[in-house]
Amino acid sequence: MTKPEAARAAATTILDSFEDLLGQANVADSGEARIGASLILTIFEQFRSALCLIDAGYSSHAAGPIRSMLEGVADLVNLSKDSGYLNQLHFENARNNVVLFDELLRLKDVPEDMKEKVGEWREIEKPIRNKLAKDGHQKMDLAQKMRDGGIGDAYAQYRILCGMVHTSITSLIARHAGRERLTELGYCRPAEPDVIGMLLLIAVDLLVRAGSELHSFTDLTEDEVNAVAEEAKRVWAAVDADEGA
């Protein structure tokens, strides 16, 4: 398993190289480009937040933002393949908003002015949802998005991250009791080094996947983006090589 110290240093190097590329990019003038670029920015911010949790000693909780990175990458690769996927995102956005607004309107003791405002928002989103549903859009699960985007291999990573994020018996024992299942529970315990290495491995992989789509939404060339992605892979491979030596 990759040593966490070497992996953490490599993660910074890789992030810096992609952020330098971000600073050179101009986003194309289209809706799909702005959403695609925004997805990349959010994925990069989630990567930074995961590093903050790891550095602060809360590595097991870094699985949360890393899982969100994977969800963003699934939408990103589909949007990169087909600009029409933007309508799927609009459908899901409107659908989720309507569901939320309906729930709010069913709550008791909601102030009338708030009900009125939520009702107005609902009437904006409902026609969008209905039109896109009529056009054939429907709710898609993450596994389908990943298969359609050609990253179905990452679904196992998603299951691992979910297992760490959910408050299951397994995750609670791992976080607070450890492998020995001691009767004395730990608070803010650092994760095992192999767990930290695994999380960094997944996060870096997702960061590179996201950064590799920059040319689809900006004026950066594919060659410019690929050069940074290949260097990132070389930096990470060097970490693996050191571990195996």
C-alpha positions in Angstrom: 0.0 0.0 0.0 1.2 3.5 -0.8 2.9 5.3 2.0 0.6 8.2 3.1 3.5 10.7 3.6 4.8 10.2 0.0 1.2 10.0 -1.4 0.3 13.3 0.4 3.3 15.1 -1.0 2.5 13.8 -4.5 -1.1 14.9 -4.2 0.1 18.5 -3.6 2.4 18.3 -6.6 -0.3 17.0 -8.9 -2.9 19.6 -7.6 -0.5 22.4 -8.1 0.2 21.4 -11.7 -3.5 21.3 -12.5 -4.2 24.5 -10.7 -1.6 26.2 -12.8 -3.4 25.0 -15.9 -6.7 26.3 -14.5 -5.2 29.8 -14.2 -4.5 29.7 -17.9 -8.0 28.6 -19.0 -10.8 30.7 -20.5 -14.2 29.0 -20.4 -16.0 28.6 -23.7 -19.2 30.6 -24.2 -21.9 28.0 -23.9 -24.1 26.6 -21.1 -22.5 23.2 -21.2 -19.0 24.7 -21.0 -19.9 26.8 -17.9 -21.5 23.9 -16.1 -18.6 21.6 -17.1 -16.0 24.0 -15.9 -17.9 24.6 -12.7 -18.0 20.9 -12.1 -14.2 20.7 -12.5 -13.8 23.7 -10.1 -16.0 22.0 -7.5 -14.2 18.7 -7.8 -10.9 20.4 -7.3 -12.3 22.2 -4.2 -13.6 18.9 -2.9 -10.1 17.5 -3.4 -8.7 20.3 -1.3 -11.3 19.8 1.4 -10.3 16.1 1.6 -6.7 17.0 2.0 -7.6 19.4 4.8 -9.4 16.6 6.7 -6.4 14.3 6.2 -4.0 16.9 7.4 -6.1 17.7 10.4 -6.2 14.0 11.4 -9.8 13.2 10.4 -8.8 11.0 7.5 -11.8 8.6 7.8 -14.1 11.6 7.2 -12.2 12.5 4.0 -14.2 9.8 2.2 -17.2 12.2 2.2 -15.8 14.9 -0.2 -14.0 12.2 -2.2 -17.3 10.4 -2.8 -18.7 13.7 -3.9 -15.8 14.1 -6.3 -16.7 10.8 -7.9 -20.3 11.8 -8.3 -19.2 15.0 -10.0 -16.8 13.1 -12.3 -19.6 10.9 -13.4 -21.6 13.9 -14.6 -18.5 15.5 -16.0 -17.4 12.7 -18.3 -21.0 12.4 -19.7 -21.2 16.1 -20.3 -17.8 16.0 -22.0 -18.9 13.1 -24.3 -22.3 14.7 -25.2 -23.3 18.4 -24.7 -26.9 17.2 -24.7 -26.3 15.7 -21.3 -26.8 19.2 -20.0 -30.6 18.6 -20.4 -30.3 15.6 -18.1 -28.6 17.8 -15.5 -31.4 20.4 -15.9 -34.0 17.7 -15.5 -32.4 16.3 -12.3 -32.0 19.8 -10.9 -35.7 20.7 -11.6 -36.9 17.3 -10.4 -35.0 17.5 -7.1 -36.1 21.1 -6.5 -39.8 20.2 -7.0 -39.4 17.3 -4.6 -37.8 19.6 -2.0 -40.4 22.3 -2.4 -43.3 19.8 -2.1 -41.8 18.6 1.2 -41.5 22.1 2.5 -45.0 22.9 1.6 -46.2 19.9 3.5 -44.5 21.0 6.7 -46.7 22.3 9.5 -46.4 25.8 10.8 -44.6 27.2 7.8 -45.0 31.0 7.7 -47.3 32.1 4.9 -44.7 34.4 3.3 -42.3 31.4 3.1 -45.0 29.2 1.7 -45.8 31.8 -1.0 -42.2 32.1 -2.0 -41.6 28.3 -2.1 -44.8 28.0 -4.2 -43.4 30.5 -6.7 -40.1 28.6 -6.9 -42.1 25.4 -7.5 -44.0 26.9 -10.3 -40.8 27.8 -12.0 -39.2 24.4 -11.7 -42.2 22.2 -12.4 -42.7 23.1 -16.1 -38.9 22.5 -16.7 -39.2 19.1 -15.1 -42.3 18.2 -17.0 -41.0 19.3 -20.4 -37.7 17.5 -20.0 -39.5 14.4 -18.7 -41.7 14.5 -21.8 -38.6 14.7 -23.9 -37.5 11.3 -22.4 -35.3 12.3 -19.5 -35.7 10.3 -16.3 -33.8 9.8 -13.1 -30.5 8.0 -13.6 -28.6 6.2 -10.8 -24.9 6.7 -10.4 -24.0 3.3 -11.7 -25.7 4.0 -15.0 -24.0 7.4 -15.3 -20.6 5.7 -14.7 -21.3 3.0 -17.3 -22.4 5.6 -19.8 -19.4 7.7 -19.1 -17.0 4.9 -19.5 -15.8 4.9 -15.9 -17.7 1.9 -14.6 -14.5 0.6 -13.2 -14.7 3.3 -10.5 -17.9 1.9 -9.1 -16.0 -0.3 -6.6 -14.4 2.9 -5.3 -17.8 4.4 -4.8 -18.9 1.4 -2.7 -15.8 1.7 -0.6 -16.4 5.4 0.0 -20.0 4.8 0.8 -19.0 2.2 3.4 -16.8 4.8 5.1 -19.3 7.6 4.9 -22.3 5.7 6.2 -22.6 5.2 10.0 -22.7 1.5 9.7 -21.5 -0.9 12.4 -18.4 -1.6 10.3 -17.5 2.0 9.8 -18.1 2.9 13.5 -15.9 0.1 14.7 -13.1 1.0 12.3 -13.3 4.7 13.3 -13.6 4.4 17.0 -12.6 0.9 18.1 -10.1 -0.3 15.6 -9.3 -3.8 14.4 -8.9 -5.1 17.9 -12.5 -4.1 18.8 -11.3 -2.8 22.2 -13.8 -1.8 24.8 -12.2 1.6 25.1 -13.4 3.8 22.3 -11.3 6.4 20.5 -12.2 10.0 19.6 -10.6 11.8 16.6 -8.3 8.8 16.1 -6.1 8.9 13.0 -7.0 6.4 10.3 -4.6 3.5 9.6 -1.8 4.4 7.2 -3.1 2.0 4.5 -6.6 3.6 4.7 -5.0 7.1 4.2 -3.0 5.8 1.3 -6.1 4.3 -0.3 -8.1 7.5 0.1 -5.4 9.5 -1.5 -5.1 7.0 -4.4 -8.8 7.3 -5.1 -8.8 11.1 -4.8 -5.8 11.6 -7.1 -7.3 9.3 -9.7 -10.6 11.4 -9.7 -8.7 14.6 -9.7 -6.7 13.5 -12.8 -9.9 12.3 -14.5 -11.6 15.7 -13.9 -8.6 17.7 -14.9 -8.3 15.7 -18.1 -11.6 17.1 -19.3 -10.5 20.7 -19.2 -10.0 20.9 -22.9 -13.6 20.1 -23.5 -14.9 23.3 -21.9 -12.1 25.8 -22.2 -9.6 27.2 -24.8 -6.9 24.8 -23.5 -5.8 22.3 -26.1 -6.0 18.6 -25.6 -2.2 18.4 -25.9 -1.7 20.9 -23.1 -4.1 19.1 -20.8 -2.8 15.6 -21.6 0.8 16.8 -20.9 -0.2 17.8 -17.3 -2.3 14.6 -16.9 0.6 12.4 -18.0 3.0 14.2 -15.7 0.6 13.7 -12.8 0.5 9.9 -13.6 4.3 9.9 -13.6 4.5 11.6 -10.2 2.0 9.1 -8.8 3.8 6.1 -10.4 7.0 7.3 -8.7 5.3 7.0 -5.3 4.2 3.4 -6.1 7.7 2.6 -7.3 9.2 3.9 -4.0 6.7 1.8 -2.1 7.7 -1.3 -4.0 11.4 -0.8 -3.7 
